[in-house]
Amino acid sequence: MALGKRVVLIAENPRAGAADAAALIDGLEHALQQRGFAVQRERDPETIRCRLEAAPATGEGEPLACVVCAGGDGTVGMVANWARPSLPLAVLPLGTENLLARQLGFNRDVGRLSEQIARGSQFTIDAGEANGRMFLSVASLGFDAEVARLVASRRTGHIRHSTWLRPIVEALWRYRYPPVRMTTSSGAAPVIARWAFVLNLPRYALGLQFVADGDPADGQLDVCCFRRGQWWNGVRYLAGVLFGGHRTWRDTHVERATWLRFEADEPVPYQLDGDPGGSLPLEIRVLPGRVTIIGELPA
């Protein structure tokens, strides 16, 4: 599929974690220019938002060929929230986990990425919408979201895996695991849980696989809930996920849904693609085929 006007916007995250981020972005810009693209680079989120909202559709002037999200999962989510559904996105993964990039086949080979953009093949994936804000990888609530909140509250620069250690220890000490009521599009009775993960992609951070399989283009979201609180149960659940046995446990609930609602009688945090989202209540729905991606959907 041929791209229209050969203009590529590189949306940069100045705080992305890769030590060689500037060199990689410079290399991508050069590779794209060698292929005949005009390249625009932006780092300010408000400028990126305005540029995306002003970008005309194909055939209406000078549309963007695509947007390269140069950063981590948060950068991709930011751009996807502002881009129209038909605007193709590509990813230059510069974050810590890069969940979306890994599962959609993007890496830091700028020559390969420029070739993918020039080839122009595209596919669509679903997205989740949580209280009006879109996420592409995962929404979670409870302990996991409390850790994300603590990390964000102390962030001053690049996030590394070691950045998470102190917040994890603090959450283990302080978090009280309030019960959460979950209702879904299945119409079944509410599920009471202390941990919940709503996934658009089959894998989470560190390669954790909460569900047996997952398809980001099936028009559904996968949800995995754990019913018991306390840190020692968290260790047990982690072991179960690592070895794939948790899905058969009586205190685990797994299903697919197109709509979910979470409520609690006291404050419970949630996070979206690694960024704090706020506190419950939380309503989530799937947005089928909402995001267009450069390349071909991995098997």
N, C-alpha and C positions, 0 to 999 in steps of 0.2 A: 504494500500500500504506500503510495508516494506521499510524502509530506508536502504541505503547501509552502508558504513563504519560509525561507531558510533562515529563521531567526530563533536562536536558542537563548532562553533566560536561565542563568545559573543562580539559584537562590542559595546563598551561603549562610551557614551558621557560624558566626565568628568564635563561638565557644565549643565547637565540635572537638571531639577528643583526639583525633589523629594528630600525632606530632608533626607529620609531613603534610598537613592539610593544604597549606598554601601552595606547596610545590605540586601536589596532585591537581588542584584546581587550575593552576597555571598550565599544567600539562594537558588537561582536558580542553581548556580554551584554545590552546595551540592546535591540538588534534582536530577540533571542530572547525577552526579556521582553515586548516589544510583541506578540509572536505567541502569548503565553500560556504560555511555557515557564518552569519553575523552573530556575534556573541555579546550578550548583555549580562553584566554581573552586578548583583545587588546583595547587600548584607543587612540593611535596615528592614525589619519586619513590616513596618508601616508602608515603606516604599514598595516592598514586594507585594503586599496586599493590594495597593492601588494599581500596580502594574498588571496584576492578574485580573482584577475587576474591570480594568479598562481594555483588556485584550479582546479584540473582536473575534468573532467566529470565522471559520474558513469561508473565503469568498467575500468577506466584508472589509477589505482593506489589507492590512498587514498583520495577520494573525501569527501567534507564536507557533513554531514547529513543535516545540516541547519545552518543558521546564525540567531542569536537572536539580534535584534536591541534594545539595552538597552538605551532608550532616548526618545526624542519627534519625531514629524513629520519630522524635519530636518534630524535626524539620520537615519530614515527609508529611506528617499529620497536619502541620501548620499550612503547608502549601495546598494539600488536598482539600482542606476546609475552605480555602479561598478560590480554588480553580474550578472552572465549570467542568461538568462530567466528561465532555469530549476532548478536553485539553490533555494530551499525553504527558505523563510524568516518567522521568528516569531517576535513578538514584546513584549518587557517588557516595558510598557508605563511609562516613567519617566519625560515627558515634562509637559508643562502648559496646552495645549489643547488636545493633543493626538487624533486628529481627526481620523486618520486611525485606530488606535488601537480600539477606541470605536465602530466604525462602522463595524469592522471586528471581534468583539467579544473578544478582548484581554483585560485582566486586570492585576492587580498586584499579583494575586494568583500564586506564583511560583510553587506550587505543581501541580496545574491544567495545567500550561504551560508546565512543564516537561512531564506530561502525554500526552498532545497533541503532543509534539515532538516525544515521544516514539511510539505513535499510528501511526504516519506517514501519516495521511490523508492530502491531498493537494487539492488546487483549484487555479485557475488563475484569475487575474484581469487585466483590461486594465491599461495603463498609458498614460499620455500626454507627448509630447515632445515639449519643447518651446525653440526655437533657439538652438536646439541641446542638451538641458539639460532636463532630465526627471523629471516630477512631478507626484505625486500619488493622491493628494487630490484636490488642487485648484491652479489656476493661476488667479491673479487679477491685475488690473491696475487702475491708478488714485489715488484718496485719500487713499484708503486702502493700496496701495503699498507704498505711501509716508510715512504713519505711520510705516510700516514695515522697511523702510529705516532708519527712525529716531531711531527706537528701536535698530536696529543692529549697528548703528554708535556710540551708547552710551553704548552698552552692556559691562559689566565688569564681570558678573557672572550669577547666575541663573535668569531666567525670571519669574516673577510672574504677575498675572493679573494687579497689581498696577503699574508695570513697564510701561504699555501702556498709563497711564493717561496723563503724560506730553507730550509725542509725539502726542497724539490725540489732545490735546489743541493747540499745536504748529501748527499742520497741519490745524486745523480749522481756525487759524488766517492767515496762509500764503498761503495755496494751492489755486490755481486759476482755477482749473477745465478746462483745455484746451479740445477742441473737439477732438475726436478720430474717425477715419474711420475704420469700421470693415467689411471685406468681408469674406464669408464662402463658404464651399463646396456646398451650396444650389444654388449658381449662381445668387442669387437675388441681387438687387441694394445694395450698401454699406449702412450700418447703422451708423448714427452719434450719438455718446454717450459720456458721461462724466465719467461714471463708468462702469466697465465690470468685470464679474466673470465667469471663465471657470472652470466647476466642473467635476471631475471624480467620486466623491462621492456625495450622495444626500444632505449632510448637511455640513455647514461651522462652524466657531468658534461660541461658545455660543449656538450651536444647530440651528443656522439660516438656514432656508430652502428656498433657492432662487427659486428652481424648484419644481414642484408638486411631482415628484418622480425622482429617479435616480438609475441607475444600473451600478456598476463598471465593469461589464463583458458583456456589450451589444455592444461593438465595436464603441461607440459614446461618445462624450463629450457634456455636457449640458452647455449652455451659457445664462447668464442673464445680460442685459444691461439696464442702466438708462440714459435717454437722457438729463436731466437737471442738471446743476451744482449748486453750493452754498450749504452752510452747512444746511440751513433750508430745502432744498429739500432732503438732506441726512437724516435728522430726519424723514421726511415724508416717505422716502423709507424704513427706518428701521422699522417704525411702520407698513408699509404695509407688509413687510416680516414677522414680528412677528405674525401678524394676518392673513396672507395668502391671502391678497387681492390685492397685487401689480401686480400679473400676468394679471389682467384684465385692467390695466391702459394703456392709450394711450401712455404715455411716458416711458413705459417698453417694452423691446423686449426680448423674450425667444425663443430659438430654440435648436435643436440638430444638431451637425455637426461632421464631421471627420477631417476637416481642417479649420483653421481660420487665418486671417492676420489682424493685427492692425497697423495703421499708424497715425502719427500726424505731424503737422507743427512746433511744438516746443517740448522740452523734456517732456516726460510723463513716470514715473517710472512703473515698473511691479514687482511683487513678485511671487515666486513659493513655495508653502507649507510653507509660513511664512518667507521665506528668500528673501532678495532683489535679483532681477535678472538682473537689468540694466534699460535701457530706450528703448522706441520704436525706430524702428519698431520691431514687435514681430510676429513670425510665429509659429503656434501651429498645431500639428497633433496628432491623436490618435494612440497608439500602442496597438492593440488588444492582450489580453492575455499575455502581456509582463512580468508580475511579478507572480511568484509562491509563494503561501502563505500556511503555515502550518495550518491545521484545516479544517473546513467546512464553506462555505460561508453562512452567516446568511440569513434567509428568509426576 
